[in-house]
Structures are given as C-alpha cells and as structure tokens.
Amino acid sequence: MIDKYLISNCLFIIDEFNEMYKDVQTKEELKIIADNEYSEADMVVRLGHPFRQMATFNMQGKSKELGNDIVVKSKGFKIEVKLQKNYKSNGDGSSNSATWKPLEKDFQWLFNEIQAGNKGKVAFVLGWFNAVDRFSQIVQLGKGKGRYPVIDNTRKEFFPFLHSSGDKTKDITYLYSEAYEKLTVKSLISSDYKANCMFLGSEKDKFHIAIYW
C-alpha cells in the first residue's frame, strides 16, 4: 500500500529535477550542483510533502523511536530515506562511492520490519543524481579497495536493476529495461522474507530513485 503513495511522488521529484536542470548538459556540471546544493533533508522534505500535516519528520538525529525519516502515524507508515552521493578522492582525479554500512543498516531495518509483519507500511527510498557514469561510483559494490575492485555479489543483489558484463565494478551498468517494474530482493538472513523494489529513472533523467517496500 505504501508504494501507491510513494511512486507517483518520486516520479514528480524526477520531473522537477529534469525541469530545473534541463539546461545542464554534462554530468560534471550536474555533479557540482549535486555536491553543493543538496542534502538528504532536501529529499526527505520532497518525499514527505504530499502527506502534509499527517507527516512527522526526523532529520535531526532524533530517537528512532520516533520512526525513521518520515512517519505518517495515521496510516502506520515509516519511511527511511537516503540521498546517496559520490565523493571526490584526494587529487588523483578518481571518485569514490559512499561506504556500504549505512545502506546495509537501512536494508536490515526494512527486512526486520517485514519480518515483524509490517510489509506494505514501511519503505526505504534511495535517491541519487545521475551525475556519474556508473552506479558503483555511488554505492560501494566491490570487495576491498582500489579503483575497480571485484564485485561483491551479495551487495549487488540488493539492486536488481543492475547488470554486470564482467567481475569488476566498472562492468556494472543500469538495466533501464527494468525501470518502473516491480522487482524482488531477498533478505540475507532468510529467503522467506522478500521486499519489493522499483527503480525509477531513464538514461536522460537528472535524478534516479529506487524504492524498497
């Protein structure tokens, strides 16, 4: 049920960024904007706006007893939000994905909620600007360090909208053909518990979103 509220709003968010940055021609330009003009709080506000006064926001590190980033108490909804960014490394011209652990924590939270019987009322929404060439520059999908590490397939399985043509993270590409389709992700602890996933975005879009519920 929660997906019915989130999908349409996420599509509006993508449309908004497409309109705002329609004159931005390169990924380099868009990355400067993404790095300097947006924080996770911006995404939380956009995602929670349609719920109006029904929503409670938790963007200042308050107790998780208040219910993650967005809570809609009247409907029993709890939503965790991540704005994932790419980080420039020290002067060698390469760029780095964010560390895996914060995402792992969010996925674990989601599956714990599903296991507790709350499927349909909880969601994890991951957003990122389409400002680098590969998703592995946004999310740490490799084993160990290095510019192009070997793919950690356990991590990659959380993103069924990705395809790999080899065993290195540089070989991972988007499966845009799977966008807007309901996909499935299994819990690492028990295959009895599954989450739905939907990837929203096209190659020309300025912003991409993945919803898990």
C-alpha positions, 0 to 999 in steps of 0.5 A: 500500500505504501508504494501507491503513495510513494511512486507517483511522488518520486516520479514528480521529484524526477520531473522537477529535477529534469525541469530545473536542470534541463539546461545542464548538459554534462554530468560534471556540471550536474555533479557540482550542483549535486555536491553543493546544493543538496542534502538528504533533508532536501529529499526527505522534505520532497518525499514527505510533502504530499502527506502534509500535516499527517507527516512527522519528520526526523532529520535531526538525529532524533530517537528512532523511536520516533520512526525513521525519516518520515512517519505518517502515524495515521496510516502506520507508515515509516519511511527511511530515506537516503540521498546517496552521493559520490565523493571526490578522492584526494587529487588523483582525479578518481571518485569514490562511492559512499561506504556500504554500512549505512545502506546495509543498516537501512536494508536490515531495518526494512527486512526486520520490519517485514519480518515483524509483519509490517510489509506494505507500511514501511519503505526505504527510498534511495535517491541519487543524481545521475551525475556519474557514469556508473552506479558503483561510483555511488554505492560501494559494490566491490570487495576491498579497495582500489579503483575497480575492485571485484564485485561483491555479489551479495551487495549487488543483489540488493539492486536488481536493476543492475547488470554486470558484463564482467567481475569488476565494478566498472562492468556494472551498468543500469538495466533501464529495461527494468525501470518502473517494474516491480522487482524482488530482493531477498533478505540475507538472513532468510529467503522467506522474507522478500521486499519489493523494489522499483527503480525509477529513472531513464538514461536522460533523467537528472535524478534516479530513485529506487524504492524498497517496500 
